[in-house]
């Protein structure tokens, strides 16, 4: 095994922390965070020097658990020659986006970012390919932001 891509997520739409139920919080971590640990742990015996682990983060979770896990694992696995990075897409036309956001949000998806539109998945995929190839052998612990020019996460 040479490449592991951890890509699974739920994103409950709430505007206020008071609207997040305990069940939503637990489900989010069970889907977005715990699998990173379990999949990485299961794959490690099969990975070798030069292998790559790529996690999917998000623009809203830049300082969150996925990025922290990515950076921690990069430090932990550097001596084995295994690179660990993440891709943080901005707004994108995926089934997850359309199924979790309200219709009025979907109607204006990406219009508030510098490029003025949401990405298509084929525009994000090359970042994963780069991190999976030998071209990124000196890259570890990094997050590639494929986000249409977003520079602030407020």
C-alpha positions, 0 to 999 in steps of 0.5 A, spaced: 500 500 500 502 506 498 497 511 499 491 512 504 486 517 503 481 519 509 475 522 506 469 522 510 464 527 513 458 530 515 457 537 516 450 539 520 448 546 518 447 550 525 449 558 526 449 557 533 453 552 538 447 552 542 443 549 536 448 543 536 445 537 540 450 532 543 448 527 538 450 531 533 457 533 536 458 525 537 456 523 530 460 529 527 467 526 531 465 519 529 464 520 522 469 526 521 475 524 526 475 517 529 476 514 522 482 518 521 485 514 527 482 507 525 484 507 518 491 510 519 492 505 524 490 499 520 494 502 514 500 503 518 503 496 518 502 496 510 505 503 508 513 503 507 518 509 506 515 514 501 508 512 502 503 518 503 497 519 507 492 524 505 486 527 509 480 531 507 479 537 512 475 543 510 476 551 510 472 551 516 476 546 520 483 549 519 485 549 526 480 543 527 481 536 529 483 534 522 488 539 521 491 537 528 491 530 527 494 531 520 500 535 523 501 530 529 501 524 525 506 528 520 511 529 526 510 522 528 511 518 521 517 523 518 522 518 521 519 512 517 519 516 511 511 516 511 508 523 509 501 526 512 498 532 509 491 534 508 487 538 502 482 543 505 477 545 499 473 551 499 465 551 497 464 545 492 459 542 488 458 535 492 452 531 494 454 533 501 454 540 500 447 540 497 444 535 502 446 539 508 445 546 507 439 550 506 436 552 499 438 559 500 445 558 502 446 553 496 443 558 491 449 563 493 454 557 494 461 560 493 459 567 491 462 570 497 469 568 495 474 571 491 473 567 485 466 568 486 463 561 485 464 554 488 469 549 485 467 543 481 470 536 484 475 536 478 478 542 480 480 539 487 482 533 485 489 535 483 491 537 490 490 530 492 494 527 486 500 532 487 500 529 495 500 522 492 506 523 487 513 523 488 513 530 486 511 532 494 516 527 497 518 533 501 511 535 503 509 533 510 504 536 515 501 541 510 494 543 508 493 545 501 487 550 501 483 549 494 478 554 496 478 560 490 482 565 494 479 565 501 485 568 505 481 569 512 477 564 515 472 568 519 
